[in-house]
Amino acid sequence: MDIQEMKAVVIDRFGGTQNLRLADVPLPQPGPGQVRVHVAFAGVNPADWKDMEGLVAGFYEVSFPHILGFDAAGVVDAVGPGVSGFAPGDPVFTTSDHGDGLAGSWAEYLLVSAPRLALVPAGLDLASAAAVPIAALTANQALLAPQRGNLQAGQRVLIHGASGGVGSFAVQLAALAGARVATTCSAANLAYVGELGSELALDYRDPDFPQRLRDWSGEGLDLIVDAVGGDTLPERLQLLRRGGRLVSIATLVADGDVAAETAQARSMGREKIYAIMDADRAGEELAALGARIAAGELRLPPVQVIDLQDAVNAVELVRSGHVRGKLVLRVCGDGF
Ligand SMILES: NC(=O)c1ccc[n+]([C@@H]2O[C@H](COP(=O)([O-])OP(=O)(O)OC[C@H]3O[C@@H](n4cnc5c(N)ncnc54)[C@H](OP(=O)(O)O)[C@@H]3O)[C@@H](O)[C@H]2O)c1
């Protein structure tokens, strides 16, 4: 049967969840360097509600109907000219390619640039794989990229917002790098982040948490990775040692005055880095993270699966800002 259309979750204008609809849209055809993925599961990220509301629109061209979704796992369905290393039937996971003006992953089929793709390793199911790309890549780059966290063994790092998608990977990756890890999360998640490798887990609703952090860090922290936003971590630059770094993950809603804080950090002999995940050639990095998960070195956070038809529910949940681990949407499921 020659398929011409596919189901996708789209919006026709920016706004609230009332604008989400399941639509029939044309099946995309892979061009040079592109792979078409038959999507089994699609990850849910805070970026999805921000995309829905138009907050990400400045970063890429948007045309309506606009398909949401930044993460996917599935099976290669077709490859465009010039693609090597992937063939129909391969299980893959990836970030979607909004940045090049392509559609999102909340659809039965996704076109993606081949350098973003990675093969799903044996032992990692597709629902779990869909939970990995954005969260794990963001955490990995924020902590370890030389121009970002450049974290070294023995250093002390704070992961602010440790129980969500990015945080759950960041705590583990920091501990695996040999760092000493402090975290913030709600009281209900203190034990969870401890299991992930946090030495000092602090409830952000405890007014004494900054002082407890200062007591723990001695001369000051080497690194802060902030996945929540400046207002929630008072005087965060003062928590760093001289020469220490603040890696502030772009939230688009709670970033404060980035230029002013960057200048303030410099004047204090600290460094602030505003971090946006680099996905253009992230396939190799994703493959390495997948291998660590398959080897049991890196644990998956809890993954809750929600049907594509219930995308509104998924968006409301992620917008609440208090999901432990990750949500994924069941698009076609893993029955093919
Ligand atoms: N720029 C990029 O490239 C990029 C990439 C990925 C993510 N992001 C952004 O990074 C942020 C985090 O993403 P995510 O996927 O990890 O989100 P998430 O899964 O929704 O997790 C958010 C976590 O923040 C915690 N939290 C809420 N308020 C807090 C506070 N005052 N102090 C400490 N922790 C608090 C929550 O913990 P409790 O449930 O325990 O309250 C929750 O687990 C989002 O704004 C997202 O858009 C940016």
The ligand as a MOL file (V3000), in Angstrom:
LIG
                    3D

  0  0  0     0  0            999 V3000
M  V30 BEGIN CTAB
M  V30 COUNTS 48 52 0 0 0
M  V30 BEGIN ATOM
M  V30 1 N 18.3140 25.1360 25.9480 0
M  V30 2 C 18.3010 23.8500 25.7680 0
M  V30 3 O 18.9570 23.3730 24.8660 0
M  V30 4 C 17.4780 23.0150 26.6910 0
M  V30 5 C 17.4750 21.6310 26.5490 0
M  V30 6 C 16.7300 20.8750 27.4650 0
M  V30 7 C 16.0140 21.5140 28.4690 0
M  V30 8 N 16.0170 22.8650 28.5340 0 CHG=1
M  V30 9 C 15.2710 23.5670 29.5910 0
M  V30 10 O 15.7820 23.1470 30.8380 0
M  V30 11 C 14.7430 23.1290 31.8000 0
M  V30 12 C 14.6970 21.7480 32.4460 0
M  V30 13 O 14.3480 20.7860 31.4900 0
M  V30 14 P 13.8800 19.3330 31.9450 0
M  V30 15 O 13.5700 18.5700 30.7310 0
M  V30 16 O 14.8220 18.7740 32.9250 0 CHG=-1
M  V30 17 O 12.5130 19.7150 32.7100 0
M  V30 18 P 11.5820 18.8120 33.6280 0
M  V30 19 O 11.7700 17.3790 33.2670 0
M  V30 20 O 10.2320 19.4030 33.5750 0
M  V30 21 O 12.1780 18.9690 35.0960 0
M  V30 22 C 12.0890 20.1160 35.8040 0
M  V30 23 C 12.5210 19.7970 37.2370 0
M  V30 24 O 12.7640 21.0250 37.8840 0
M  V30 25 C 12.5050 20.8160 39.2620 0
M  V30 26 N 12.1860 22.0990 39.8760 0
M  V30 27 C 11.0670 22.8550 39.7170 0
M  V30 28 N 11.1870 23.9860 40.4400 0
M  V30 29 C 12.3980 23.9210 41.0580 0
M  V30 30 C 13.1070 24.7920 41.9380 0
M  V30 31 N 12.5930 25.9550 42.3510 0
M  V30 32 N 14.3430 24.4160 42.3490 0
M  V30 33 C 14.8860 23.2450 41.9600 0
M  V30 34 N 14.2600 22.3760 41.1510 0
M  V30 35 C 13.0320 22.7250 40.6880 0
M  V30 36 C 11.3720 19.8460 39.3440 0
M  V30 37 O 11.6330 19.0660 40.4850 0
M  V30 38 P 10.4890 18.6550 41.5590 0
M  V30 39 O 9.4810 17.8670 40.7740 0
M  V30 40 O 11.2610 17.8340 42.5260 0
M  V30 41 O 9.9100 19.9480 42.0590 0
M  V30 42 C 11.4570 19.0570 38.0350 0
M  V30 43 O 11.8380 17.7300 38.2580 0
M  V30 44 C 13.4620 23.5030 31.0450 0
M  V30 45 O 13.2270 24.8850 31.1920 0
M  V30 46 C 13.8050 23.1980 29.6080 0
M  V30 47 O 13.0480 23.9460 28.6750 0
M  V30 48 C 16.7340 23.6210 27.6760 0
M  V30 END ATOM
M  V30 BEGIN BOND
M  V30 1 1 1 2
M  V30 2 2 2 3
M  V30 3 1 2 4
M  V30 4 1 4 5
M  V30 5 2 4 48
M  V30 6 2 5 6
M  V30 7 1 6 7
M  V30 8 2 7 8
M  V30 9 1 8 9
M  V30 10 1 8 48
M  V30 11 1 9 10
M  V30 12 1 9 46
M  V30 13 1 10 11
M  V30 14 1 11 12
M  V30 15 1 11 44
M  V30 16 1 12 13
M  V30 17 1 13 14
M  V30 18 2 14 15
M  V30 19 1 14 16
M  V30 20 1 14 17
M  V30 21 1 17 18
M  V30 22 2 18 19
M  V30 23 1 18 20
M  V30 24 1 18 21
M  V30 25 1 21 22
M  V30 26 1 22 23
M  V30 27 1 23 24
M  V30 28 1 23 42
M  V30 29 1 24 25
M  V30 30 1 25 26
M  V30 31 1 25 36
M  V30 32 1 26 27
M  V30 33 1 26 35
M  V30 34 2 27 28
M  V30 35 1 28 29
M  V30 36 1 29 30
M  V30 37 2 29 35
M  V30 38 1 30 31
M  V30 39 2 30 32
M  V30 40 1 32 33
M  V30 41 2 33 34
M  V30 42 1 34 35
M  V30 43 1 36 37
M  V30 44 1 36 42
M  V30 45 1 37 38
M  V30 46 2 38 39
M  V30 47 1 38 40
M  V30 48 1 38 41
M  V30 49 1 42 43
M  V30 50 1 44 45
M  V30 51 1 44 46
M  V30 52 1 46 47
M  V30 END BOND
M  V30 END CTAB
M  END
